[in-house]
Amino acid sequence: MHRILFLAGTALAAPAVYAQPVSHAQPVSDEGGVDIIVTGTRTTGRSATQSSAPVDVVSAEAIAGTGYNDLNRALNFLQPSVNFARAATTASAANTRPITLRGLSPDQTLVLVNGKRRHANAVLNVNNSIGRGSAGVDLDTIPQNAIARIEILRDGAAAQYGSDAIAGVVNIILKSNAEGGSAELLGGITEEGDGLNGLASASAGFPLGAGGHVTLSVLARGQEATNRAFVDQRFDRVTYRIGDPESRLASLAFDAALPLGAAELYSFGTLTRKISNNGAGFRVPGYSPLYPEGFLPIIEPRIWDVGGTIGLRGEVAGIRADLSQSYGYNKADFSVHDTANVSLGLDSPTRFDSGGVTYRQYVTDLLLSRPLALLAGGNVAVGGQYRHESYSIRNGDPAAYFGLGADGFAGFNPRNPTDAGRNAYAGFLDVELRPVQPLLLGGAIRHDHYDDFGGKTTWRLTARLEPVKGLAIRGTIGTGFKAPSLQQQYYSAVQGALSGGNLVSVATLPVSDPIARAVGGADLKPERSRNATVGFVVGPVEGFSFAADYFHIRIRDRIALTEQLGGAAVTAILARAGVTGFSQVRFFTNAVDTTTQGLELTANWSGSLGPDTRLSVNAGYGWFKNRLDTLRPNPVLPSLPLLATRSILFLTQAQPSNKFTLQSTLTHRRLELQANVTAFGPYTAAPIAATQTFGGGESIDLSVGYAILDGVRLTGGVQNIFDARPDTVADQGRFISATGGSFPTGEETPLGLNGRSYYLRLSARF
């Protein structure tokens, strides 16, 4: 606690040296409803502090004020309940960037854009990193300069929004201005001289018809790789690449609306192209005759992502109606170069097409809503949803998967062709009542039916009581679920992986595969959850608000990726089936039950310190505890546990047990000074061999900005000013012989590996 107090004092004291306009802080609610929300309620005109459930509002200015060029890292250093572990070696985890909420998995947080369900990644994280076994939503595909604000509902809301909303909901609201715009140039580099990065973006709004708008945003970003690998003790040189990948990204977004009498035609969407590369594990001299000095395979995913919605909304006889159609598309093609397939000897190519994966989603939504005039603040809403999903795998070159396969990534070679799809239907009722002015009651019930596993009914009850003005008690209780994704049900690949320090061929098989069945696989069921949140809110009073919430989430039948099952029993099963292409097997299972609980605190204040001088302070703290309740045994091979220590820790203790954030901004005329503090609590993981508890670390960021012209601001900043680094692996033991002691830490670090970094930003508003 003394460390947190010191960090808080540092952040508060730093801005007091200067002064300037509050632009990089989260908005604070007041009686005018400055931060009106649309998430967690279907009533209009409600602010975050008036909500029955905790909702955080993150402004576009707050995101830009961090100096980070990607949304994930910005949220990681702004929000105590958000975690983004910056994977440093795993291609699927490092190049697709979902976040986690409340220490749960990425796919247990539902992501919306303008209130509509966002599509998931086609890429499934099968690596040893946070989110192992999940296919979440890649926030990196949404250009951050297109975002007006982000609303984070920290509560289970499956009864309102459907599958995946176990940990909460992230609703990204796009800019919708009919005039004016902004532009930005951002560049940065690490203290060690690598990771040079640059970003250029522009956004502008234009009138459309009478009272309509179209807002366009474009963004381009490039980054060189960083490398924090230790010297390989076997060869007295750096052989691995451990850090941020080299990457390039281009993205655009639009938001449009056109009034049509009493109705409005609207549409919005994004288009993103990402190219990046990652180093795989180093192959020692002598492993391939093509590389007498050894080689480091480079895996390069190329990703296309498209998301769009078109809809019609309006009001007839007091009933608001909204009919929309959304489409999502994510495609990732993989290649691997600077590598070899040792089974081909000197005839091996050095570059391979490893195949690819594609995910599509079609969502039709209908919502009818009507305010209840006799009960001020009440509302009733009914609606339905139809969703179609598809998932396919494209085979790689035969040379990529022949024999032992291309080192680094042998590519996709499903045992059976993979082109799967399913339909889901849902109907819901959502009611809010205010029987007396101080009391707000809410309830929702929803039924979802999937044609591959059946139906699921969820419910949610909410209440908020304000006995005296400025002090409210709030609470929610409900159930939720997460449907097994098509990626989890049908992913299939054979690739090299480390097992006991040795490289082996591992097959990840769908649970329908006879081999998976023979070693313990079974049809996947949806995850089921029960959640409760209770807390209180103070304010807003004279620019100040405070909230404290306790939550409890019990999840049954969690979906997880098993260990690499091998040994004599598995070898015998493979031999009987005539399988020779791999020696170990893994698949997805519902073998885990967990309980998550925590406490979340937020405090915000904004006010004037004198003429032309304002101070804004936003603080948050979260405490999280994940507990393993049940690990069911392998029903076919009880001697082979489905999950081992590392995989269990990914679900329970590999994310920070607590987190403190503080942002303070002081403005005086043209000058702006900002200080941000993020303190990550300890986490426990088994990155190499032994289980170890790591200190999370603290990062303090400082920036100074000056309006050189009206609407034009130049800002310089230092991130992680004290050059904090994650704890190193304490004992690599026998794995030193396999990696040479190259790994400084595991993939779980929320702090990142880069250390101190610098950036310069030129921004303009017009």
N, C-alpha and C positions, 0 to 999 in steps of 0.2 A: 504494500500500500504506500509506503514512503516513496518508492520509485515513481508510482503514478502521480503522487502529489507533486514531486519534483518536476516531472514532465509537464504537468498541468501548469505549474508556476512558470516554467520556461515559455510555454506558448502564450500565456497571458501577459507576461512581462515584455516579450519581444515586440508586439505591436504597440505597446505603450510608448515606445521610443519615437514613433512617428504618428502620422494620422492620414485618413482618406475615405469614396463612396462605397457603401456596403454592396459588394457585387458577387463575392465568392462565398457566401454563407447560405445555408438553407433558409427558406422563408419561414417567418414565425407567424402563427395564426393570430388574428385579432378579431374583434367583433365584426369586421368587414369580411372575414373569411379570406385572408390573403392567399392561403394555400388550399383552395377548394379541391376536394378529391373526388375521384370517380371510381375508386377501387374499394371493394368490400361493401359497397352500398349501391343501390339503384335509385336512391333519392338524390335530387339535385341540390346544389348549394351548401353541402356539408363540408366543414373544415376537418383537418386531421385530428385536432383535439376534441372535436365533437363526435368522433367515431366511437363505436362500441368495441372496436378491436384496434390494436396498435398499428398505425400507419405512419411511415416515414416518407417525407417528401424531399427528394434530392434535386436541386435546381441545376440547370445547365451551367450556371456560373460557378457553382460549387465543383462540378466535374472539371471544368476548364481550369479552375484555380489550383488543382492538384499538380498541373504540369505534366501529367502522364498522357501519352498519346493513344492509349487504349482504355476503353470503358471499364474493363474488368479490374485493372489495377487501380483506377480511380475509385471505384466503389469499395475495393478492398481496404483502402486507406481512409475512407470516409464513414463507413457504416460498421458498427460493432457486430452486427449479426451476419454480415456478409464475409465470406472467406474465398480467396482465390489463390490457390497454391500454384506458383509459377513453375510448372514442370520443366526440368532442365535437360532431359535426355530422351524422353519418350515422344515419338512423333505424333501419335494420335492425341495425347494430352497437351502437348506444347503448342499445337497448331490449331486446335479447336478449343475455345475458351468459354466454358460455362462457369457459373459461380455456384457456391453452396450457400444455404441459409440455415442458421441455427445448428451448424455442425452435421447436417444430414447430407444426402447425396445430391448431385446436381439435378438429376431427373425427378427429385421429390419437390422441386420448386417449379411452379407453373409460370411461364413467361408470356405476357400479353404485349401486343403493340396496339395502342389506341383501343384497348379493351378486347382485342381479338387474339385468339390463341396463335402463338408463334410456333413454327415447325421446329423439330429437333434436328440434330446433326445426323447425317448418314453414317458418320464415323463413330464407331463404338470404341470406348476406351478399354482396351484389354491389357493395358500396361500396369506396372506396379506404381500407381500414383493415386492421389485423391480422386474419387469418382470412378474407381476401377469397376468395370462392368456396366457403366451407364452411358447413355447417349443423350446428353442435355442439350440445351439451346445455346448456340454460339453467339454471345453478345457482341463479339468482334465483327459480326456481319451487319451491324446496325451503325451507320456513321454517327459518331457522337455529336457532330455539329448539327445534325438534324433533330436532336432531342431538345424538347422544351423543358421537361422534367421527368423524373422517375418516381413512381409511387410504389413503396414496398410494404405490402400487407404481411405482417408477422403473425399469421394465424392460419390454421387449416381452413380451407374454403372450397373443398371439393363439392359441397352441396350447392355452391353458387356457380362454380366454373368447371367442374368435372375432374377427370383424372389428373394426377401429378401434384395437386395443390395440398400436399401433406405438410411441408415446412412453411409454406406461404406462397405469395403471389408477387411477382415483379411486373408492374405495368409501365411500359415505356410510352410516354406521350410525345408525339412528334410536333415540331413547330408547325403553326398554321396561320402565319401572318400574311396579310394581303399586300403589304408594302414593307419597305426597308429590308435590311439584310446585315450580314456580317461576313468577315473574311479573317483568316488566320494563317500565319506562318509560324511553325514551331520546330525548333531544332535542339538536340541534346546529345550528350556524350557522357560516358562514365569517367570516373577519376583515373582509371587504369588505361584510358585512351581507346577502348573498344566500344562496341555498341552504338556507334554513330547513327543517329536517327533523324529523320525529318518528316514533317507533315505539312501539307497545304490543303486548306479547305475553304469553301465559300458556301453561303446560303442566302437566298433572296426570296421575297414574297412578291406576288403580282396579283392584281385584281382579276377576277374572272366573272364576267357577266355583272349582274346587279347584286352586289353583296357577297359574291363568292371570292374564292382565293385559290391560288396554286403556289405552293412553296417548294422550291427546289434546293437540294443540298448535294454537294459533291465533296469528296475527300480522297486524297491520295497519301500513302504513307510508305516509307521504306526504312529498314533497319538492318544494320550489320550485326553479325553474331557477337555474343560475348562468350568468354571461356574462362571458367574458374577451376578447371581441372588441375589437380596436383601433378607434380612430376611423377611419371611412371617409374617406380623403383627398379623395375626389371630392366629398363632400357635407358634410364637417366635422361629422359626427355618427356615432354607432354605428348601423350598419344590419344587421349580422349578429348571430346568437345562437350563441356558441361556448362550450360548457360542458356541465354535466350537465343532462339534460332534466327538465322538470317531470314528476312521476310519482306514481301512487297504486297501491298493491298491497294485496291481501288474500289470505291464504293459511291453509290448515289442513292438518294431517297427523294420521295415527293409526297406531298399531302395536298389534297384538293377537295373543294366543295363548291357546289353550284346550286343556289336556291331554285326551286321549281314550284312556284306558288306556295302552298302550305307545306311542301316537302322539300327535302334537300338531297341531292345526289352527291355522294362523297366517294373518295378513293384515296388510297395511300399505298406505298410500297417501297421496297429496297432492292438493290442489285449490287452484289459484291463479288469480287474476284480476289482470291488469296493464293499466293505462291510462297512457299517457305521450304527450308530444309533443315534437317537435324542429323547429327552424327550418331550412329549406332555404336555398339560396343567395338573396341579395337580388336582386330584379329592379328595375332602375333606372327613374327617372321617364320616362314616355313609352312604356314597354314595353307597358302595357295602359291603355286609356282609363278603366278603372274606378279606377285608382290613380295620379293625377297626380303624387304624391310618391314613387312607387315602393312596393314591397310585399315582405314577407318571408313566403313560404308556410309554413304550419305543417302538418307531417305527424303524424298521430295514429294509432298502432297500438293496437288493443284485443285483448288476448291472453287466451285461456282455455287452461289447461293442467291435465290430469288424468293421474295415474299411480297404478296400483294393482296389487297382487299378492295372490293367495290360494293357499295351498298346504297340503300335508299331509306331515309328516316323522315318522320314527320309526325304531326299530331292531328287526330280526327276525333271530335266529340270528347275532348279531354283525355284521350288515350294516345300515349306516345308509342310509335311503332318503329322498329328497326329491323330491316331485312338485309343480310349481307352474304357475300360469297368470298371466301379467302382461299388463297393458294400458296403453298410453300414447296420449295424445291431445294435440295442440297445434294450436291454431287462432288465426290472426292476421287480423283485419279492419282495413283501412287506410282512413282518410279524410284529406282534405287540405282546409284552410280558409284564409281570408284570402288567397285566390289567385284566379286566373282562367285560362281557356283563351282565349288571344289569338285563336285561330282563330274564336271565336264573337263577338268584338268586344264591343259593349255588351250583347249578349244573354247573355253568359257568366254562369253562376252563380258564387258566391264560395266555395261548399262543394261537395265532390264525394265520393261513395262510390267509392273506388278499387279495391274488390274485396278478395279475401283468399285465403289459402292454408291448407290443412289437412293434417296428417300424423297417421297412426295406425299403431300397432305392436302386434301380438299375439305374445307369446312363451310357448311351452310348454317347460318344463325338466324333465328327469328326471336325477337323480344317485343313483348307488349307490356306496357307499364302505365299505371295511373296513380296520381297522388290521391290520398284520402283526405278530402277537404275538411271533414268533420273532426279529424284528428291531426292537428298541425304537425308536420314532420313525418306523417305516415305515408306509406306507399305500398302498392301491391304490383307484382310483376310475375308474368308467366312467359314461358318460352320453350323453344326446342332447338335441337342441334343435330345435324347429320355430319359425320366425318368419315372420309375414306382415306386410308393410308396404303402406301405400297413401298416395298423395299426390295432392292435387287443387288446382286453381286456380279460384277464383270470379271471373267477370268483374266489372269495375266498371261504373259508369254509362256509357252511350255518350258522354255529354258530357265525361266524364273523359278519354277516349282519342280523341275526335274531333280530326282535324287534328293540330296540335302537341301537344294534350293539356293537361291541367291542370298548371300550373307547380308544380314541387316533386315531384310524383309523378303521372304520367299514368294510373296504375292498371294493372290486369291486363287484358290483351286478347290471350290466346294466339291465334296463327295457327290452331291446331287445339285443340279441347277437350282439357283436361288432367285426366285422372282415371286414374292409373296405379297398378299394384300388382305385387307379386312375392312369391314364396315362397322360403324358404331352409331347408335341413335341415343338421344337423351331428351328428357322433358323435365322441367323444373317449375317450382312455385317458390316465390320469395316475397315475404311480407314484413313490413316494418310498421309498428304502431306506437303512438304516443298517447296513452290513456289519460295521463296528466302531464303538465308541462315538464316537470323535472325528470320524468321516466320515459326512456326509449326502449322498446322491446322489438326483437326481430327473430324471424325464423325462416328457414329455407329447407326444402326437401327436393331431392333430385334422383332420378333413376337413369342409369346408363346401361345400355345393352350392347355388347360386343358379339359379333358372330363367331368368334373363335373361342371364347370362354364363358359367355353368358352374361347375366346382368348383375348390377350392383346398385343398391339404394343407399344414399348418404343423407345425413341431416345435420343441421346447424342451428343453435339457439344463441341469441346475443341479448345483452342487457346493458343499459347505461343509466345510472341514477346520479343526478346532480342535486344533493340536498341543500347546498348553499352555492351561490354563484361563485364560480371559479374553482370549485372542488367537486370532482366527479369520480364515482366508482364504476368500473366497467368489467365485463367478463363475457366469455364465450365458451361454448362446449359443443362438440360435434364429432362426426365420423368422417373418414376420408378413405381414398384408395388410390393406388397407382396401377394402371394396367401394365402387364408385361409388354414391353415395346416389341415391335417387329424385329428390331436389331437384336434384342436379347433372345428372341425365339428362333431366329433363322441365320444368325451370323455363323459363318463357316470359313475356316482358314487353317493352313498348316504353315508353321513358321518356326524359326530357330529361337530358342530361349535358354537362359541359364538355369541349370538345376544342379545344386551341389557344386557350383563352380565350373561345371562342364556344359558345353553347348549340346542341346538335344533338339529333336524335332517334335513339336507339340501340335496336336490337332485340337482346335476349338470347334466343337461340333454342336449343332442344334439338338435340343432335347428329343426331337423326333427321330434322330439317327439311331439305327440299331446298336451301333457301338456305344453311343452315349447311354442308351437304355441298359446295355449289358454291364456297365460299370456304375450304375446308380442314378441315371437321369430319369426325370418324370416330367409330365406336362406342367408348365408354369401356371401359377395362379396369381391373381392380383394381390398386391400388398394391401393390407387393411390397417387403418389407423383410428385411434381415438385421441382426441386432443382437447385440452382445456386451457384457458388463459384467464387470469384474473389480475386486476391492477387498478391504479387510480391515476388521475390527471389533476394537476394544479395549473390554473391559468387558462388562457393567456391573461395576464395582469400586467399592465404597463410594460409590454414587450417581453415578459418572461413567461415561460411554460416549463413544466416538469411532468414526467410520466414514469411510472414504475410498473412493470408487468412480470408476473411469474407464469411460466408455461410448462405443460406436461404433455408429452406425446408418446403414446404406446403404439408400436408398429409390429404387426404380425405378418409372417410369411415374406420377409424382406428378400428381394431378389439379389443374388450375389453370384459372382463368377467363382467356380471352384478352383482348388489347387490343380497343379499339373499332376494328375494321377498316373503313377507308373509302378514298376516293380513286377515281380513274378506273376501275380494274378492278372494284371493288366496285359502283360506280354502274352500270357496264355490265351486270353480272350482275343487279342489282335491276331495271334497266329491261327486260331480256329476260324477266324473270319477271313483269313488270307490277306491281311493288311500288312504292308511292309513300308509304307511311306512315312510313318511316324511311330514313336515309341511311347509317348505319353498323351493323355487325353484330359480335356477339361470341358465344362459345360456350365449352364446356368441352373441355379437351384433356389427353391424357397426355404432354405434350411435355417433361417435366422429370424429370431424375434428380438427386438430391442426396446428400450425405454430411454427417452430423451427428456431432460428437464433443464430449466434455466431461469435466469433472472435478467431482465433487460431494463436499463435506465437511460433516459434521455433528458437533457436540459438545454434550453435555448433562451438566449437573451439578446436583444438588439435595442440600442438606444443612443441618444445624443450625449456627447461629452462636452460640447461647447459649440460655438459658431463654426459651421462647415466641418464638424468633426463627429464621426459616429464610430461606435464599436459594436461588433457582432461576435457572439461566442456561442458555439454549439458543441455540446459534449455528449458522449454516449459510453455506456459500459454494458458488457454482456458477459454472463457466466453460464457455461454450458457443460452438461454432464450427460454422456452417452453410456448406456450400460447394456451389456449382452445378457439377455434373459435366457435364451434357449439357442442351442446349436444342435440340430437334429443329426443323428448319425447317418452314414451312408447305408441305405437300405439293402444294397447288394454286397458291398465289400466293407463291412464294419471296421476292419483294420485300417482302412484308408479314410481319414477324416476329410470331409468335404471342404472345410476351411481350416487353415493353419493360423498361427499367431499374426503374421503380417496382414493377412486379409481381414481378420477380425479387428485389428487395430485401425484399418482403413474405415471401418464402419463405426468405431467407437471412440478412439483416443488420438487419432492421427491429425486432428484439427485442433487449433488452440482452445484450451479449456476456458479461457477468458480473454477479453479484449477491451481496450480503452481507446477512445478516439476523442480528439479535441481539435476544433478549427476556430481560429480567432482572426478577425479581419478588422483593421483600423484604417479609416479613411479620413483624409483631410484635403479638401479641394482636389487637386490633381494627383496627389500622392496616395499610394496604397501600400500597406504592409500586411502580409499574411503569414501566420505560423500555424502549422498543422502538426499534431502529435498522434502517433499510433503506437500503442504498446500491445504486443501479442503475448498472450500467456503461454505456458508450457504445453507441449504435446508429446505423446509417446508413440514411437514407431520402431520398426525393425528394418531399416533401409538396406543394410548389407547382410548382416547375420544376426547379431544379438539385438535384443530389445533394449531401447534406450529412451530416456526422457530428455527432450531438448528444450532449452529456453527459447521462447518465441522471438524475443528481441524487440527493440524499440526504434522507431524511425521518427526523426524530427525534420520537417521540411520548412524552409523559409523562402519567401519571395518578396521582391520589391517591384512595384509598378509605378509608372508615371504616364499621365496623359499628355503626350507630346503635342497633340492637336486635339481639337474637339472630336470625340469619337474614335481617336486613335491612341492606343496604349501600348507601351513597350514594357515588358516584364522580364526580369531575370530571377532565376530561382535555383536553390540547392536542395536536392532531395537526399534524405538520409545524411544530414550534415555531419553527424558524428561517425559516419562510416561503419555503422553496425553491420555485423555479419552473423549468419546463423551458426549455431554450435556445430563443431565438426564431429564426424563419426568417431566414437571413442576407441573402438577396437574392431578392426576389420579381420583379425584372426587369419584363418586359412585362406580367406578371399584375397589377401594381398598377392598370393601367387597367381590369382586369376585376373586381377585388375591392376596390380602394381600399386595399390593404395591411391588410385587416381581420384576417387570420389570424396569431395570435401564434406558433403552432407547428403541427406536423402531428398527425394522429390517433394516432400511434404512442407518444406519451409514456406510460411506465408510472407516472410520478409523479403525473399528473393536473394540471389547470389551476387548481384552487381556491386553492392556497396554504394559509396557516394557518387552522385550524378549531378550534372548541371544542365540547365535548359535556358533557352531564350525564346520569348514569344512576342510576336508583333500581331496585334489584333485590331480590327477596325469594325465599327458599327456605322451604318448609313441608313 
